[in-house]
């Protein structure tokens, strides 16, 4: 059985060295679809559920939306992006360092890993950058 919960958050990023507009600092209202797959719970307070939607919301808030929302998300191994992050941090602005380039593809993998590490039986993560563009990661 599978369940899906959808979240939104706003962030900025850039793709240093990209050959298009995304090389510039810009933002998105991201839509995040989390699909959890597990057997339906039999008995107890969660009887009939794959996972309580409220429990999923709490975990996603802690591990994804709170850190990502209204942050400058940057590739920590990129010198220019790190310099921008340092400047923003000196102004007490929110940043989030990732170990990879901040494409929708890489960010969906990052989010999947964060949920797995939090104990969620995540099946897939779909991250929408725009209403018509998304990346989906279904795990290994």
N, CA, C and O atoms as CSV, one atom per row, in Angstrom:
chain,resi,resn,atom,element,x,y,z
A,1,UNK,N,N,0.854,-1.178,0.000
A,1,UNK,CA,C,0.000,0.000,0.000
A,1,UNK,C,C,0.892,1.230,0.000
A,1,UNK,O,O,1.974,1.229,0.587
A,2,UNK,N,N,0.429,2.268,-0.659
A,2,UNK,CA,C,1.177,3.521,-0.728
A,2,UNK,C,C,0.294,4.682,-0.303
A,2,UNK,O,O,-0.914,4.692,-0.541
A,3,UNK,N,N,0.929,5.660,0.334
A,3,UNK,CA,C,0.260,6.927,0.632
A,3,UNK,C,C,1.131,8.058,0.088
A,3,UNK,O,O,2.342,7.906,-0.075
A,4,UNK,N,N,0.495,9.186,-0.188
A,4,UNK,CA,C,1.209,10.359,-0.709
A,4,UNK,C,C,0.818,11.581,0.103
A,4,UNK,O,O,-0.353,11.775,0.428
A,5,UNK,N,N,1.808,12.404,0.426
A,5,UNK,CA,C,1.551,13.695,1.061
A,5,UNK,C,C,2.346,14.744,0.304
A,5,UNK,O,O,3.478,14.496,-0.110
A,6,UNK,N,N,1.755,15.913,0.126
A,6,UNK,CA,C,2.343,17.000,-0.648
A,6,UNK,C,C,2.661,18.170,0.269
A,6,UNK,O,O,1.882,18.523,1.154
A,7,UNK,N,N,3.820,18.758,0.035
A,7,UNK,CA,C,4.299,19.900,0.808
A,7,UNK,C,C,4.761,20.980,-0.158
A,7,UNK,O,O,5.014,20.697,-1.330
A,8,UNK,N,N,4.873,22.215,0.323
A,8,UNK,CA,C,5.476,23.297,-0.455
A,8,UNK,C,C,6.442,24.066,0.436
A,8,UNK,O,O,6.275,24.137,1.654
A,9,UNK,N,N,7.452,24.636,-0.203
A,9,UNK,CA,C,8.383,25.520,0.485
A,9,UNK,C,C,9.036,26.406,-0.561
A,9,UNK,O,O,9.044,26.083,-1.749
A,10,UNK,N,N,9.583,27.526,-0.106
A,10,UNK,CA,C,10.246,28.476,-0.992
A,10,UNK,C,C,11.731,28.519,-0.671
A,10,UNK,O,O,12.120,28.567,0.496
A,11,UNK,N,N,12.558,28.501,-1.708
A,11,UNK,CA,C,14.009,28.561,-1.534
A,11,UNK,C,C,14.634,29.260,-2.728
A,11,UNK,O,O,14.026,29.411,-3.788
A,12,UNK,N,N,15.873,29.678,-2.516
A,12,UNK,CA,C,16.654,30.227,-3.624
A,12,UNK,C,C,17.881,29.353,-3.834
A,12,UNK,O,O,18.327,28.648,-2.928
A,13,UNK,N,N,18.410,29.414,-5.034
A,13,UNK,CA,C,19.635,28.692,-5.367
A,13,UNK,C,C,20.188,29.249,-6.663
A,13,UNK,O,O,19.616,30.165,-7.253
A,14,UNK,N,N,21.283,28.700,-7.092
A,14,UNK,CA,C,21.872,29.027,-8.389
A,14,UNK,C,C,22.655,27.807,-8.852
A,14,UNK,O,O,23.024,26.955,-8.044
A,15,UNK,N,N,22.902,27.728,-10.126
A,15,UNK,CA,C,23.713,26.644,-10.675
A,15,UNK,C,C,24.930,27.273,-11.335
A,15,UNK,O,O,24.947,27.530,-12.539
A,16,UNK,N,N,25.960,27.516,-10.505
A,16,UNK,CA,C,27.174,28.158,-11.005
A,16,UNK,C,C,27.745,27.349,-12.172
A,16,UNK,O,O,27.895,26.130,-12.081
A,17,UNK,N,N,28.059,28.038,-13.259
A,17,UNK,CA,C,28.629,27.385,-14.437
A,17,UNK,C,C,27.591,26.854,-15.407
A,17,UNK,O,O,27.952,26.346,-16.469
A,18,UNK,N,N,26.318,26.954,-15.075
A,18,UNK,CA,C,25.267,26.500,-15.991
A,18,UNK,C,C,25.272,27.383,-17.238
A,18,UNK,O,O,25.644,28.555,-17.171
A,19,UNK,N,N,24.862,26.827,-18.361
A,19,UNK,CA,C,24.886,27.578,-19.620
A,19,UNK,C,C,23.560,28.258,-19.942
A,19,UNK,O,O,23.290,28.580,-21.098
A,20,UNK,N,N,22.739,28.474,-18.927
A,20,UNK,CA,C,21.453,29.139,-19.124
A,20,UNK,C,C,21.139,30.076,-17.972
A,20,UNK,O,O,22.010,30.420,-17.173
A,21,UNK,N,N,19.874,30.484,-17.900
A,21,UNK,CA,C,19.440,31.454,-16.892
A,21,UNK,C,C,19.661,30.975,-15.462
A,21,UNK,O,O,19.814,31.791,-14.553
A,22,UNK,N,N,19.679,29.681,-15.258
A,22,UNK,CA,C,19.799,29.150,-13.893
A,22,UNK,C,C,21.168,29.373,-13.269
A,22,UNK,O,O,21.375,29.042,-12.102
A,23,UNK,N,N,22.114,29.936,-14.039
A,23,UNK,CA,C,23.393,30.309,-13.452
A,23,UNK,C,C,23.222,31.492,-12.496
A,23,UNK,O,O,24.075,31.732,-11.642
A,24,UNK,N,N,22.128,32.223,-12.641
A,24,UNK,CA,C,21.847,33.374,-11.790
A,24,UNK,C,C,21.125,32.942,-10.515
A,24,UNK,O,O,20.391,31.953,-10.505
A,25,UNK,N,N,21.343,33.688,-9.459
A,25,UNK,CA,C,20.620,33.462,-8.217
A,25,UNK,C,C,19.133,33.689,-8.473
A,25,UNK,O,O,18.735,34.734,-8.989
A,26,UNK,N,N,18.311,32.698,-8.106
A,26,UNK,CA,C,16.875,32.786,-8.334
A,26,UNK,C,C,16.148,31.899,-7.330
A,26,UNK,O,O,16.779,31.138,-6.596
A,27,UNK,N,N,14.836,31.996,-7.301
A,27,UNK,CA,C,14.073,31.214,-6.343
A,27,UNK,C,C,12.943,30.438,-6.979
A,27,UNK,O,O,12.558,30.666,-8.126
A,28,UNK,N,N,12.424,29.504,-6.186
A,28,UNK,CA,C,11.302,28.667,-6.611
A,28,UNK,C,C,10.347,28.482,-5.441
A,28,UNK,O,O,10.749,28.522,-4.279
A,29,UNK,N,N,9.092,28.280,-5.766
A,29,UNK,CA,C,8.158,27.701,-4.818
A,29,UNK,C,C,8.109,26.227,-5.179
A,29,UNK,O,O,7.464,25.833,-6.150
A,30,UNK,N,N,8.796,25.420,-4.387
A,30,UNK,CA,C,8.897,23.992,-4.652
A,30,UNK,C,C,7.649,23.272,-4.158
A,30,UNK,O,O,7.082,23.610,-3.119
A,31,UNK,N,N,7.240,22.280,-4.922
A,31,UNK,CA,C,6.194,21.354,-4.486
A,31,UNK,C,C,6.865,19.999,-4.315
A,31,UNK,O,O,7.549,19.513,-5.216
A,32,UNK,N,N,6.662,19.402,-3.162
A,32,UNK,CA,C,7.317,18.157,-2.812
A,32,UNK,C,C,6.268,17.080,-2.572
A,32,UNK,O,O,5.393,17.234,-1.720
A,33,UNK,N,N,6.359,15.987,-3.332
A,33,UNK,CA,C,5.454,14.851,-3.160
A,33,UNK,C,C,6.244,13.700,-2.557
A,33,UNK,O,O,7.234,13.244,-3.129
A,34,UNK,N,N,5.798,13.240,-1.404
A,34,UNK,CA,C,6.435,12.125,-0.722
A,34,UNK,C,C,5.489,10.932,-0.808
A,34,UNK,O,O,4.324,11.031,-0.422
A,35,UNK,N,N,5.986,9.812,-1.312
A,35,UNK,CA,C,5.203,8.578,-1.355
A,35,UNK,C,C,5.847,7.583,-0.403
A,35,UNK,O,O,7.039,7.287,-0.499
A,36,UNK,N,N,5.042,7.074,0.513
A,36,UNK,CA,C,5.487,6.090,1.495
A,36,UNK,C,C,4.830,4.768,1.154
A,36,UNK,O,O,3.635,4.725,0.861
A,37,UNK,N,N,5.601,3.684,1.191
A,37,UNK,CA,C,5.093,2.360,0.867
A,37,UNK,C,C,5.398,1.406,2.013
A,37,UNK,O,O,6.548,1.253,2.423
A,38,UNK,N,N,4.350,0.768,2.521
A,38,UNK,CA,C,4.500,-0.197,3.612
A,38,UNK,C,C,3.194,-0.972,3.740
A,38,UNK,O,O,2.166,-0.554,3.208
A,39,UNK,N,N,3.233,-2.083,4.432
A,39,UNK,CA,C,1.983,-2.784,4.705
A,39,UNK,C,C,1.080,-1.936,5.613
A,39,UNK,O,O,1.565,-1.124,6.401
A,40,UNK,N,N,-0.198,-2.128,5.493
A,40,UNK,CA,C,-1.153,-1.428,6.362
A,40,UNK,C,C,-0.997,-1.973,7.779
A,40,UNK,O,O,-0.925,-3.183,7.990
A,41,UNK,N,N,-0.945,-1.068,8.730
A,41,UNK,CA,C,-0.799,-1.433,10.141
A,41,UNK,C,C,-2.068,-2.137,10.609
A,41,UNK,O,O,-3.180,-1.691,10.328
A,42,UNK,N,N,-1.888,-3.222,11.314
A,42,UNK,CA,C,-3.010,-3.991,11.847
A,42,UNK,C,C,-3.032,-3.853,13.368
A,42,UNK,O,O,-2.105,-4.291,14.049
A,43,UNK,N,N,-4.076,-3.251,13.886
A,43,UNK,CA,C,-4.224,-3.110,15.329
A,43,UNK,C,C,-3.609,-1.837,15.867
A,43,UNK,O,O,-2.802,-1.188,15.201
A,44,UNK,N,N,-3.998,-1.492,17.073
A,44,UNK,CA,C,-3.463,-0.313,17.747
A,44,UNK,C,C,-4.050,0.980,17.239
A,44,UNK,O,O,-4.995,0.991,16.449
A,45,UNK,N,N,-3.474,2.069,17.705
A,45,UNK,CA,C,-3.985,3.401,17.387
A,45,UNK,C,C,-3.870,3.743,15.894
A,45,UNK,O,O,-4.642,4.559,15.390
A,46,UNK,N,N,-2.929,3.136,15.196
A,46,UNK,CA,C,-2.711,3.433,13.767
A,46,UNK,C,C,-3.316,2.361,12.861
A,46,UNK,O,O,-2.953,2.262,11.688
A,47,UNK,N,N,-4.222,1.571,13.393
A,47,UNK,CA,C,-4.866,0.485,12.641
A,47,UNK,C,C,-5.431,1.010,11.322
A,47,UNK,O,O,-6.130,2.023,11.286
A,48,UNK,N,N,-5.116,0.302,10.247
A,48,UNK,CA,C,-5.647,0.653,8.932
A,48,UNK,C,C,-4.826,1.691,8.178
A,48,UNK,O,O,-5.204,2.092,7.077
A,49,UNK,N,N,-3.710,2.132,8.751
A,49,UNK,CA,C,-2.875,3.158,8.120
A,49,UNK,C,C,-1.551,2.560,7.645
A,49,UNK,O,O,-1.042,1.607,8.234
A,50,UNK,N,N,-1.005,3.129,6.577
A,50,UNK,CA,C,0.381,2.844,6.199
A,50,UNK,C,C,1.291,3.613,7.150
A,50,UNK,O,O,2.266,3.080,7.681
A,51,UNK,N,N,0.941,4.878,7.348
A,51,UNK,CA,C,1.630,5.777,8.272
A,51,UNK,C,C,0.677,6.916,8.557
A,51,UNK,O,O,-0.035,7.363,7.658
A,52,UNK,N,N,0.648,7.385,9.758
A,52,UNK,CA,C,-0.196,8.526,10.106
A,52,UNK,C,C,0.309,9.752,9.342
A,52,UNK,O,O,1.492,10.080,9.424
A,53,UNK,N,N,-0.568,10.430,8.606
A,53,UNK,CA,C,-0.169,11.613,7.840
A,53,UNK,C,C,0.425,12.686,8.746
A,53,UNK,O,O,1.335,13.406,8.336
A,54,UNK,N,N,-0.078,12.799,9.968
A,54,UNK,CA,C,0.460,13.782,10.910
A,54,UNK,C,C,1.895,13.442,11.290
A,54,UNK,O,O,2.730,14.338,11.413
A,55,UNK,N,N,2.192,12.151,11.478
A,55,UNK,CA,C,3.566,11.736,11.784
A,55,UNK,C,C,4.493,12.044,10.611
A,55,UNK,O,O,5.618,12.503,10.806
A,56,UNK,N,N,4.016,11.789,9.391
A,56,UNK,CA,C,4.817,12.085,8.203
A,56,UNK,C,C,5.068,13.582,8.100
A,56,UNK,O,O,6.185,14.007,7.804
A,57,UNK,N,N,4.044,14.376,8.340
A,57,UNK,CA,C,4.181,15.832,8.282
A,57,UNK,C,C,5.228,16.319,9.286
A,57,UNK,O,O,6.044,17.180,8.957
A,58,UNK,N,N,5.210,15.787,10.480
A,58,UNK,CA,C,6.172,16.177,11.516
A,58,UNK,C,C,7.606,15.865,11.090
A,58,UNK,O,O,8.502,16.690,11.270
A,59,UNK,N,N,7.822,14.683,10.529
A,59,UNK,CA,C,9.168,14.279,10.090
A,59,UNK,C,C,9.635,15.129,8.913
A,59,UNK,O,O,10.780,15.581,8.890
A,60,UNK,N,N,8.759,15.349,7.942
A,60,UNK,CA,C,9.129,16.155,6.774
A,60,UNK,C,C,9.431,17.590,7.204
A,60,UNK,O,O,10.371,18.204,6.700
A,61,UNK,N,N,8.651,18.116,8.116
A,61,UNK,CA,C,8.890,19.469,8.621
A,61,UNK,C,C,10.280,19.565,9.249
A,61,UNK,O,O,11.027,20.500,8.963
A,62,UNK,N,N,10.622,18.615,10.091
A,62,UNK,CA,C,11.907,18.642,10.796
A,62,UNK,C,C,13.093,18.466,9.849
A,62,UNK,O,O,14.086,19.185,9.961
A,63,UNK,N,N,12.996,17.524,8.927
A,63,UNK,CA,C,14.144,17.144,8.116
A,63,UNK,C,C,14.228,17.821,6.747
A,63,UNK,O,O,15.293,17.849,6.130
A,64,UNK,N,N,13.097,18.371,6.269
A,64,UNK,CA,C,13.127,18.976,4.935
A,64,UNK,C,C,12.588,20.412,4.946
A,64,UNK,O,O,13.339,21.345,4.660
A,65,UNK,N,N,11.330,20.605,5.263
A,65,UNK,CA,C,10.781,21.948,5.070
A,65,UNK,C,C,11.395,22.986,6.002
A,65,UNK,O,O,11.658,24.105,5.562
A,66,UNK,N,N,11.634,22.661,7.270
A,66,UNK,CA,C,12.264,23.656,8.150
A,66,UNK,C,C,13.657,24.047,7.653
A,66,UNK,O,O,13.939,25.242,7.567
A,67,UNK,N,N,14.544,23.096,7.320
A,67,UNK,CA,C,15.871,23.508,6.831
A,67,UNK,C,C,15.859,24.179,5.454
A,67,UNK,O,O,16.639,25.103,5.219
A,68,UNK,N,N,14.994,23.736,4.543
A,68,UNK,CA,C,15.017,24.229,3.162
A,68,UNK,C,C,14.223,25.516,2.965
A,68,UNK,O,O,14.586,26.337,2.123
A,69,UNK,N,N,13.145,25.706,3.729
A,69,UNK,CA,C,12.231,26.820,3.473
A,69,UNK,C,C,12.900,28.174,3.705
A,69,UNK,O,O,13.495,28.417,4.754
A,70,UNK,N,N,12.792,29.038,2.719
A,70,UNK,CA,C,13.333,30.399,2.742
A,70,UNK,C,C,14.835,30.424,3.017
A,70,UNK,O,O,15.338,31.326,3.686
A,71,UNK,N,N,15.541,29.429,2.496
A,71,UNK,CA,C,16.998,29.379,2.612
A,71,UNK,C,C,17.615,29.529,1.235
A,71,UNK,O,O,16.999,29.202,0.221
A,72,UNK,N,N,18.848,30.031,1.215
A,72,UNK,CA,C,19.675,29.958,0.014
A,72,UNK,C,C,20.335,28.590,0.076
A,72,UNK,O,O,21.168,28.338,0.947
A,73,UNK,N,N,19.969,27.710,-0.841
A,73,UNK,CA,C,20.502,26.351,-0.882
A,73,UNK,C,C,21.692,26.370,-1.842
A,73,UNK,O,O,21.583,26.813,-2.985
A,74,UNK,N,N,22.823,25.882,-1.353
A,74,UNK,CA,C,24.019,25.994,-2.182
A,74,UNK,C,C,24.875,24.733,-2.128
A,74,UNK,O,O,24.818,23.946,-1.183
A,75,UNK,N,N,25.663,24.580,-3.176
A,75,UNK,CA,C,26.608,23.470,-3.283
A,75,UNK,C,C,27.848,23.844,-2.465
A,75,UNK,O,O,28.590,24.755,-2.830
A,76,UNK,N,N,28.058,23.146,-1.379
A,76,UNK,CA,C,29.135,23.477,-0.464
A,76,UNK,C,C,30.525,23.305,-1.021
A,76,UNK,O,O,31.479,23.837,-0.452
A,77,UNK,N,N,30.677,22.577,-2.122
A,77,UNK,CA,C,31.995,22.393,-2.732
A,77,UNK,C,C,32.236,23.358,-3.886
A,77,UNK,O,O,33.233,23.240,-4.598
A,78,UNK,N,N,31.328,24.312,-4.073
A,78,UNK,CA,C,31.477,25.305,-5.136
A,78,UNK,C,C,31.920,26.621,-4.501
A,78,UNK,O,O,31.241,27.156,-3.625
A,79,UNK,N,N,33.049,27.130,-4.943
A,79,UNK,CA,C,33.632,28.322,-4.316
A,79,UNK,C,C,32.725,29.546,-4.406
A,79,UNK,O,O,32.506,30.227,-3.404
A,80,UNK,N,N,32.200,29.829,-5.581
A,80,UNK,CA,C,31.358,31.033,-5.741
A,80,UNK,C,C,30.068,30.928,-4.931
A,80,UNK,O,O,29.670,31.890,-4.274
A,81,UNK,N,N,29.420,29.782,-4.972
A,81,UNK,CA,C,28.188,29.617,-4.199
A,81,UNK,C,C,28.481,29.704,-2.704
A,81,UNK,O,O,27.686,30.263,-1.949
A,82,UNK,N,N,29.607,29.159,-2.275
A,82,UNK,CA,C,29.992,29.234,-0.862
A,82,UNK,C,C,30.295,30.667,-0.439
A,82,UNK,O,O,30.005,31.053,0.693
A,83,UNK,N,N,30.871,31.451,-1.334
A,83,UNK,CA,C,31.132,32.861,-1.024
A,83,UNK,C,C,29.827,33.632,-0.851
A,83,UNK,O,O,29.702,34.460,0.051
A,84,UNK,N,N,28.868,33.357,-1.712
A,84,UNK,CA,C,27.557,34.007,-1.589
A,84,UNK,C,C,26.905,33.600,-0.273
A,84,UNK,O,O,26.346,34.440,0.432
A,85,UNK,N,N,26.975,32.311,0.061
A,85,UNK,CA,C,26.406,31.830,1.315
A,85,UNK,C,C,27.062,32.516,2.509
A,85,UNK,O,O,26.372,32.901,3.453
A,86,UNK,N,N,28.384,32.672,2.479
A,86,UNK,CA,C,29.102,33.319,3.581
A,86,UNK,C,C,28.641,34.764,3.739
A,86,UNK,O,O,28.465,35.243,4.859
A,87,UNK,N,N,28.449,35.451,2.630
A,87,UNK,CA,C,27.959,36.829,2.694
A,87,UNK,C,C,26.566,36.871,3.317
A,87,UNK,O,O,26.303,37.680,4.206
A,88,UNK,N,N,25.681,36.002,2.850
A,88,UNK,CA,C,24.324,35.963,3.401
A,88,UNK,C,C,24.341,35.628,4.890
A,88,UNK,O,O,23.609,36.229,5.676
A,89,UNK,N,N,25.176,34.669,5.270
A,89,UNK,CA,C,25.272,34.291,6.683
A,89,UNK,C,C,25.792,35.449,7.529
A,89,UNK,O,O,25.387,35.605,8.681
A,90,UNK,N,N,26.689,36.266,6.966
A,90,UNK,CA,C,27.196,37.427,7.712
A,90,UNK,C,C,26.098,38.451,7.962
A,90,UNK,O,O,26.219,39.287,8.857
A,91,UNK,N,N,25.044,38.392,7.187
A,91,UNK,CA,C,23.876,39.255,7.371
A,91,UNK,C,C,22.768,38.530,8.138
A,91,UNK,O,O,21.627,38.991,8.174
A,92,UNK,N,N,23.109,37.404,8.745
A,92,UNK,CA,C,22.157,36.584,9.507
A,92,UNK,C,C,21.002,36.071,8.656
A,92,UNK,O,O,19.869,35.969,9.126
A,93,UNK,N,N,21.298,35.750,7.406
A,93,UNK,CA,C,20.294,35.174,6.521
A,93,UNK,C,C,20.483,33.662,6.467
A,93,UNK,O,O,21.583,33.149,6.674
A,94,UNK,N,N,19.401,32.969,6.189
A,94,UNK,CA,C,19.368,31.512,6.229
A,94,UNK,C,C,19.986,30.901,4.972
A,94,UNK,O,O,19.671,31.296,3.849
A,95,UNK,N,N,20.869,29.932,5.188
A,95,UNK,CA,C,21.460,29.176,4.086
A,95,UNK,C,C,21.398,27.690,4.431
A,95,UNK,O,O,21.228,27.314,5.591
A,96,UNK,N,N,21.536,26.864,3.414
A,96,UNK,CA,C,21.600,25.418,3.611
A,96,UNK,C,C,22.650,24.859,2.661
A,96,UNK,O,O,22.514,24.945,1.441
A,97,UNK,N,N,23.688,24.291,3.235
A,97,UNK,CA,C,24.798,23.707,2.464
A,97,UNK,C,C,24.455,22.270,2.100
A,97,UNK,O,O,24.120,21.468,2.971
A,98,UNK,N,N,24.539,21.942,0.808
A,98,UNK,CA,C,24.361,20.573,0.345
A,98,UNK,C,C,25.681,20.078,-0.250
A,98,UNK,O,O,26.489,20.883,-0.712
A,99,UNK,N,N,25.904,18.764,-0.242
A,99,UNK,CA,C,27.152,18.214,-0.768
A,99,UNK,C,C,27.131,18.019,-2.287
A,99,UNK,O,O,28.002,17.353,-2.846
A,100,UNK,N,N,26.139,18.601,-2.941
A,100,UNK,CA,C,25.969,18.384,-4.379
A,100,UNK,C,C,25.412,19.649,-5.011
A,100,UNK,O,O,24.970,20.566,-4.318
A,101,UNK,N,N,25.440,19.684,-6.329
A,101,UNK,CA,C,24.828,20.780,-7.076
A,101,UNK,C,C,23.329,20.784,-6.798
A,101,UNK,O,O,22.722,19.720,-6.678
A,102,UNK,N,N,22.731,21.953,-6.694
A,102,UNK,CA,C,21.345,22.052,-6.221
A,102,UNK,C,C,20.315,21.945,-7.347
A,102,UNK,O,O,19.416,22.779,-7.458
A,103,UNK,N,N,20.451,20.926,-8.169
A,103,UNK,CA,C,19.443,20.639,-9.183
A,103,UNK,C,C,18.256,19.946,-8.514
A,103,UNK,O,O,18.388,19.405,-7.416
A,104,UNK,N,N,17.118,19.962,-9.165
A,104,UNK,CA,C,15.947,19.241,-8.637
A,104,UNK,C,C,16.263,17.754,-8.507
A,104,UNK,O,O,15.812,17.096,-7.569
A,105,UNK,N,N,17.034,17.232,-9.447
A,105,UNK,CA,C,17.412,15.816,-9.406
A,105,UNK,C,C,18.208,15.506,-8.135
A,105,UNK,O,O,17.865,14.591,-7.387
A,106,UNK,N,N,19.267,16.274,-7.900
A,106,UNK,CA,C,20.103,16.032,-6.723
A,106,UNK,C,C,19.355,16.301,-5.416
A,106,UNK,O,O,19.530,15.582,-4.432
A,107,UNK,N,N,18.534,17.330,-5.416
A,107,UNK,CA,C,17.795,17.648,-4.192
A,107,UNK,C,C,16.772,16.562,-3.860
A,107,UNK,O,O,16.531,16.289,-2.684
A,108,UNK,N,N,16.169,15.941,-4.864
A,108,UNK,CA,C,15.215,14.860,-4.586
A,108,UNK,C,C,15.937,13.659,-3.973
A,108,UNK,O,O,15.386,12.986,-3.102
A,109,UNK,N,N,17.169,13.386,-4.423
A,109,UNK,CA,C,17.971,12.309,-3.833
A,109,UNK,C,C,18.325,12.653,-2.390
A,109,UNK,O,O,18.226,11.802,-1.506
A,110,UNK,N,N,18.731,13.883,-2.151
A,110,UNK,CA,C,19.065,14.348,-0.796
A,110,UNK,C,C,17.870,14.195,0.143
A,110,UNK,O,O,18.014,13.714,1.267
A,111,UNK,N,N,16.711,14.601,-0.314
A,111,UNK,CA,C,15.507,14.533,0.518
A,111,UNK,C,C,15.103,13.090,0.798
A,111,UNK,O,O,14.695,12.756,1.910
A,112,UNK,N,N,15.219,12.252,-0.202
A,112,UNK,CA,C,14.944,10.825,-0.034
A,112,UNK,C,C,15.833,10.265,1.076
A,112,UNK,O,O,15.352,9.571,1.971
A,113,UNK,N,N,17.119,10.566,1.017
A,113,UNK,CA,C,18.059,10.084,2.026
A,113,UNK,C,C,17.739,10.591,3.419
A,113,UNK,O,O,17.848,9.846,4.393
A,114,UNK,N,N,17.349,11.845,3.520
A,114,UNK,CA,C,16.987,12.406,4.826
A,114,UNK,C,C,15.780,11.676,5.412
A,114,UNK,O,O,15.739,11.405,6.612
A,115,UNK,N,N,14.808,11.360,4.578
A,115,UNK,CA,C,13.624,10.650,5.065
A,115,UNK,C,C,13.956,9.214,5.443
A,115,UNK,O,O,13.495,8.722,6.473
A,116,UNK,N,N,14.755,8.534,4.617
A,116,UNK,CA,C,15.182,7.165,4.939
A,116,UNK,C,C,15.906,7.141,6.280
A,116,UNK,O,O,15.638,6.286,7.124
A,117,UNK,N,N,16.833,8.095,6.473
A,117,UNK,CA,C,17.593,8.169,7.723
A,117,UNK,C,C,16.704,8.466,8.928
A,117,UNK,O,O,17.056,8.128,10.058
A,118,UNK,N,N,15.560,9.094,8.692
A,118,UNK,CA,C,14.610,9.398,9.768
A,118,UNK,C,C,13.668,8.219,10.034
A,118,UNK,O,O,12.807,8.297,10.910
A,119,UNK,N,N,13.831,7.131,9.278
A,119,UNK,CA,C,13.029,5.935,9.503
A,119,UNK,C,C,11.749,5.842,8.697
A,119,UNK,O,O,10.932,4.955,8.942
A,120,UNK,N,N,11.557,6.743,7.738
A,120,UNK,CA,C,10.361,6.705,6.897
A,120,UNK,C,C,10.565,5.663,5.794
A,120,UNK,O,O,11.641,5.585,5.200
A,121,UNK,N,N,9.545,4.877,5.528
A,121,UNK,CA,C,9.604,3.878,4.460
A,121,UNK,C,C,9.232,4.541,3.130
A,121,UNK,O,O,8.258,4.180,2.470
A,122,UNK,N,N,10.058,5.527,2.775
A,122,UNK,CA,C,9.791,6.331,1.587
A,122,UNK,C,C,9.990,5.483,0.335
A,122,UNK,O,O,10.970,4.749,0.211
A,123,UNK,N,N,9.055,5.598,-0.574
A,123,UNK,CA,C,9.089,4.885,-1.848
A,123,UNK,C,C,9.666,5.795,-2.932
A,123,UNK,O,O,10.493,5.372,-3.740
A,124,UNK,N,N,9.213,7.060,-2.935
A,124,UNK,CA,C,9.741,8.014,-3.908
A,124,UNK,C,C,9.552,9.440,-3.414
A,124,UNK,O,O,8.697,9.738,-2.581
A,125,UNK,N,N,10.392,10.303,-3.970
A,125,UNK,CA,C,10.326,11.741,-3.715
A,125,UNK,C,C,10.243,12.414,-5.073
A,125,UNK,O,O,11.086,12.188,-5.941
A,126,UNK,N,N,9.227,13.237,-5.250
A,126,UNK,CA,C,9.079,14.004,-6.490
A,126,UNK,C,C,9.142,15.478,-6.110
A,126,UNK,O,O,8.336,15.960,-5.314
A,127,UNK,N,N,10.108,16.189,-6.689
A,127,UNK,CA,C,10.307,17.603,-6.381
A,127,UNK,C,C,10.017,18.436,-7.623
A,127,UNK,O,O,10.699,18.332,-8.643
A,128,UNK,N,N,8.979,19.270,-7.503
A,128,UNK,CA,C,8.574,20.162,-8.594
A,128,UNK,C,C,9.257,21.512,-8.393
A,128,UNK,O,O,9.094,22.145,-7.349
A,129,UNK,N,N,10.026,21.955,-9.398
A,129,UNK,CA,C,10.674,23.264,-9.367
A,129,UNK,C,C,9.741,24.340,-9.906
A,129,UNK,O,O,9.740,25.478,-9.437
A,130,UNK,N,N,8.962,23.962,-10.882
A,130,UNK,CA,C,7.959,24.840,-11.482
A,130,UNK,C,C,6.701,23.989,-11.672
A,130,UNK,O,O,6.756,22.772,-11.497
A,131,UNK,N,N,5.582,24.599,-12.023
A,131,UNK,CA,C,4.372,23.785,-12.236
A,131,UNK,C,C,4.497,22.730,-13.340
A,131,UNK,O,O,3.680,21.812,-13.411
A,132,UNK,N,N,5.516,22.854,-14.204
A,132,UNK,CA,C,5.648,21.910,-15.313
A,132,UNK,C,C,6.970,21.122,-15.309
A,132,UNK,O,O,7.232,20.359,-16.238
A,133,UNK,N,N,7.798,21.300,-14.276
A,133,UNK,CA,C,9.116,20.651,-14.263
A,133,UNK,C,C,9.404,20.018,-12.915
A,133,UNK,O,O,9.364,20.679,-11.877
A,134,UNK,N,N,9.700,18.703,-12.949
A,134,UNK,CA,C,9.992,18.014,-11.689
A,134,UNK,C,C,11.027,16.925,-11.914
A,134,UNK,O,O,11.312,16.514,-13.038
A,135,UNK,N,N,11.582,16.476,-10.780
A,135,UNK,CA,C,12.488,15.330,-10.761
A,135,UNK,C,C,11.942,14.343,-9.735
A,135,UNK,O,O,11.449,14.745,-8.681
A,136,UNK,N,N,12.032,13.048,-10.047
A,136,UNK,CA,C,11.525,12.026,-9.133
A,136,UNK,C,C,12.626,11.004,-8.868
A,136,UNK,O,O,13.265,10.494,-9.788
A,137,UNK,N,N,12.829,10.721,-7.579
A,137,UNK,CA,C,13.798,9.708,-7.176
A,137,UNK,C,C,13.063,8.587,-6.455
A,137,UNK,O,O,12.303,8.819,-5.515
A,138,UNK,N,N,13.309,7.362,-6.923
A,138,UNK,CA,C,12.607,6.199,-6.371
A,138,UNK,C,C,13.529,5.285,-5.580
A,138,UNK,O,O,13.173,4.133,-5.328
A,139,UNK,N,N,14.679,5.751,-5.188
A,139,UNK,CA,C,15.575,4.935,-4.388
A,139,UNK,C,C,16.425,4.008,-5.218
A,139,UNK,O,O,16.345,3.970,-6.446
A,140,UNK,N,N,17.229,3.272,-4.514
A,140,UNK,CA,C,18.186,2.375,-5.165
A,140,UNK,C,C,17.536,1.110,-5.654
A,140,UNK,O,O,18.209,0.251,-6.225
